[in-house]
Amino acid sequence: MAENASKRNAFTELMASSKRRKLSPQSSSPPKKRKQEFTSFRDALAIYINDPKLHLNDKTIIRYTDTTTLIYDKFPKSSIHLLLLPRILEISTLHPFKVLCPNISTFKDDYYNLLKPAVDEAKGVALTLLQRKFNRKFVGSDIKAGIHACPSLSNLHIHIISVDNYSPSLKNRKHYNSFNTDFFVLFEDLKDLKVSDKRINEEELYSQQLLKKDLICWRCGGNFANQFRKLDAHLAEEFKAWLHEKEEISSTINQPAKHKAIA
C-alpha cells in the first residue's frame, strides 16, 4: 500500500510544472526572452534559441525569427531532416504535449495554432531542399512534421523530415522506430490528442515500448522483426525506387535564403 500510495498519476506529473509556469493572463504576446543556461548535452539546442545570430558561421541555422529558429539536424535520420525551435523560453523546456495539445495545455495562448504557420513554412523549406538535393519533383506528403513522445533533448523542437529514412545517421532499431511508429506524433495529430492517449497517461513506459516494436518498412510494409541490418539494406533499395518514381526537374531550384532574420 505504501508503495502504491507513493506513485503519482502520470498525467498529474505531466501537468504540474505547466500549471506553475503558466503564462500571465494579462497578455497573450510572447514573453520577454531570457537566456537558458547550458547544463548538459540535453541542452544542446539552447544556443540556437538564445542567440541564433551568434552561431551563423557553423552553417546549422537556415533561418530565424523573433519566435522560432529553423536548423539542420546534426544527425539527420533521413535525406532532409530539420528542427524547428520555438524561441519562447517559458515553453521551450516543457514537454511538447503540454504546449502543443489544445486538449491538454493549460496556457491561455494557443501555441498549436500560433506555431502552425512556422511549421508549414518549414515543411516548404524542407521540400525545396529535397528537390534541390536530388533534382526531382517531390510533393507535400514526402515531408512530415512532428514530435517525439519522449524527446531526448530538453528544448521543445519539432522535426521536419523527409519520409525516406535514408541516412548514414540512421543506425539502429531505436532510430528507425522513433520516426516510424506512434512514438512519432505528427504535428497535425496534436490538435486532437486526448488525455486518455497512452503516450500521455502512461508516458515513458508505453512510449519506450513503441521503440521496441518490429521494424516495418515505411514504403512496402515488409516486417523485418528486429533485424535492422536487413532493413537497412532494404531501405537503400526502397530509396532508389522512391527516387525513380519522381519526375526529374530540368531547371535549378533556388535554395531558400539562409542566415536571415525575418521580422
C-alpha positions in Angstrom: 0.0 0.0 0.0 2.8 2.4 0.9 4.4 1.7 -2.5 1.1 2.3 -4.3 0.5 5.5 -2.3 3.8 6.9 -3.4 3.0 6.6 -7.1 1.6 9.7 -8.7 -0.7 9.8 -11.6 1.4 10.2 -14.8 -0.8 12.9 -16.2 -0.7 14.8 -12.9 3.1 14.9 -13.1 2.9 15.9 -16.8 0.7 18.9 -16.0 2.1 20.0 -12.6 5.0 22.1 -13.9 2.9 23.6 -16.7 0.5 25.0 -14.1 3.3 26.5 -12.1 4.8 28.1 -15.2 1.5 29.3 -16.9 1.7 32.5 -18.9 0.2 35.6 -17.3 -3.4 36.1 -18.3 -2.7 39.8 -18.7 -1.2 39.4 -22.2 -1.1 36.9 -25.0 2.0 38.4 -26.6 5.3 36.4 -26.4 7.0 37.0 -23.0 10.3 38.8 -22.7 13.1 36.4 -23.7 15.8 35.3 -21.2 18.8 33.1 -21.8 18.7 29.5 -20.9 21.8 28.1 -19.2 23.6 25.2 -20.8 23.9 22.4 -18.2 24.2 19.1 -20.2 24.1 17.6 -23.6 20.3 17.7 -23.4 20.5 21.5 -23.7 22.4 21.3 -27.0 19.7 23.3 -28.8 19.7 26.2 -26.4 22.4 28.1 -28.2 20.1 28.3 -31.3 17.3 29.7 -29.2 19.2 32.2 -27.1 21.3 34.0 -29.7 21.0 32.4 -33.2 22.8 35.3 -34.9 25.9 34.4 -32.9 26.0 30.9 -34.5 25.5 31.6 -38.2 29.0 30.6 -39.2 28.6 26.9 -38.3 26.0 26.7 -41.1 23.5 24.8 -38.9 21.0 27.7 -39.0 18.7 28.0 -42.0 16.7 31.0 -40.8 15.4 32.5 -37.6 12.7 34.9 -36.5 11.7 36.5 -33.2 9.8 33.4 -32.3 11.5 30.4 -34.0 14.8 29.1 -35.3 15.0 26.6 -38.1 18.1 24.5 -38.2 19.6 21.4 -39.8 19.6 18.3 -37.5 23.3 17.5 -37.0 22.5 13.8 -37.0 19.8 13.5 -39.8 17.7 10.4 -39.9 16.6 11.0 -43.5 17.8 12.7 -46.6 16.4 16.0 -45.3 16.0 16.5 -41.5 15.4 19.9 -40.0 14.4 21.1 -36.5 12.0 24.0 -35.8 12.8 25.5 -32.4 10.3 27.9 -30.6 12.3 30.7 -29.0 9.8 31.5 -26.2 11.7 30.4 -23.0 8.5 29.9 -21.0 7.6 27.0 -23.2 10.9 25.9 -24.5 11.8 23.5 -21.8 8.3 21.9 -21.4 7.2 18.6 -22.8 5.6 19.2 -26.3 2.3 17.7 -25.1 1.9 20.4 -22.5 2.4 23.2 -25.1 1.1 21.9 -28.4 -2.0 19.9 -27.5 -5.0 22.2 -27.1 -6.9 19.4 -25.1 -4.1 19.2 -22.6 -2.3 22.6 -22.4 -3.3 25.0 -19.6 -1.8 28.0 -21.4 -4.0 30.9 -22.4 -2.2 31.1 -25.7 -3.0 28.5 -28.4 0.6 27.6 -29.2 -0.5 24.9 -31.7 -2.1 27.4 -34.0 0.5 30.1 -33.2 3.3 27.8 -34.4 1.4 26.1 -37.3 2.3 28.7 -39.9 6.0 28.3 -38.9 5.7 24.5 -39.2 4.0 24.8 -42.6 6.8 27.2 -43.8 9.5 24.9 -42.5 7.9 22.0 -44.4 8.0 24.1 -47.5 11.7 24.8 -46.9 12.4 21.1 -46.5 10.5 20.3 -49.7 12.6 22.8 -51.6 15.8 21.4 -50.1 14.8 17.9 -51.1 14.0 18.9 -54.6 17.3 20.8 -54.9 19.3 17.9 -53.5 18.0 15.3 -55.9 16.8 17.5 -58.8 13.4 15.7 -58.6 9.9 16.9 -58.1 8.5 15.9 -54.7 5.1 16.5 -53.1 4.0 17.7 -49.7 3.4 14.1 -48.5 7.2 13.4 -48.9 7.8 15.7 -45.9 6.3 15.1 -42.4 6.4 17.2 -39.3 6.0 16.0 -35.7 7.4 15.5 -32.2 8.7 12.5 -30.2 6.5 11.2 -27.4 9.6 11.2 -25.2 12.1 13.8 -26.5 15.8 13.2 -25.9 16.7 16.9 -25.8 15.3 19.3 -23.2 14.3 22.2 -25.6 11.0 21.9 -27.4 11.7 21.0 -31.1 9.6 19.9 -34.0 11.1 17.5 -36.5 10.7 18.4 -40.2 11.8 15.3 -42.0 11.6 13.6 -45.4 9.9 10.2 -45.4 12.7 8.2 -47.0 14.6 7.1 -43.8 17.8 7.1 -45.9 20.8 8.4 -44.0 24.2 7.2 -42.5 23.0 8.6 -39.1 20.1 6.1 -39.1 22.0 3.4 -37.2 19.6 1.2 -35.2 16.2 0.0 -34.4 15.5 2.8 -31.9 16.4 5.5 -34.5 14.1 3.9 -37.1 11.1 3.3 -34.8 11.3 6.8 -33.3 10.1 8.1 -36.7 8.0 5.2 -37.9 5.8 4.2 -35.0 3.3 6.1 -32.9 6.4 7.3 -30.9 6.5 10.0 -33.6 3.4 12.2 -33.2 2.5 14.0 -36.4 2.1 17.8 -35.8 -1.4 17.7 -37.3 -2.5 15.0 -34.9 -1.5 17.0 -31.8 -4.6 19.2 -32.0 -6.9 16.2 -31.4 -4.8 14.3 -28.9 -6.8 13.3 -25.8 -5.6 13.0 -22.1 -6.6 9.3 -22.4 -3.9 8.7 -25.0 -1.4 6.1 -23.7 1.5 8.2 -24.8 0.4 10.7 -22.2 -1.1 8.9 -19.3 1.5 6.1 -19.5 4.0 8.5 -21.0 7.5 7.0 -20.8 6.7 3.3 -20.1 4.4 3.0 -23.1 6.4 5.2 -25.4 9.6 3.2 -24.8 7.8 0.0 -25.7 7.0 1.6 -29.1 10.7 1.8 -29.9 11.0 -2.0 -29.4 8.3 -2.9 -32.0 9.1 -4.9 -35.1 10.8 -3.0 -37.9 8.2 -2.3 -40.6 9.3 -0.8 -43.9 7.8 2.7 -44.3 7.1 2.1 -48.0 6.2 -1.6 -48.7 5.1 -2.6 -45.2 7.5 -5.5 -45.0 8.2 -6.8 -41.5 11.9 -7.2 -40.6 11.3 -8.1 -36.9 14.4 -6.9 -35.0 16.8 -7.3 -37.9 18.0 -3.8 -38.5 20.8 -4.7 -40.9 18.4 -6.4 -43.3 16.0 -3.4 -43.0 18.9 -1.0 -43.7 19.8 -2.8 -46.9 16.2 -2.9 -47.9 15.8 0.9 -47.2 18.6 1.6 -49.7 16.7 -0.3 -52.4 13.4 1.4 -51.5 15.1 4.8 -51.6 16.3 4.1 -55.2 12.8 3.1 -56.2 11.3 6.1 -54.5 13.6 8.5 -56.4 12.9 6.7 -59.6 9.2 7.4 -59.3 9.8 11.2 -59.0 9.8 13.3 -62.1 13.2 14.9 -62.9 13.4 18.7 -62.7 15.2 20.4 -65.6 15.7 23.8 -64.1 17.6 24.6 -60.9 15.5 25.4 -57.8 16.8 28.2 -55.8 17.9 27.3 -52.3 16.0 29.2 -49.5 17.7 32.2 -48.1 19.9 31.5 -45.1 21.1 33.4 -42.1 18.3 36.0 -42.4 16.4 37.4 -39.5 12.8 37.7 -40.7 10.6 40.1 -38.9 
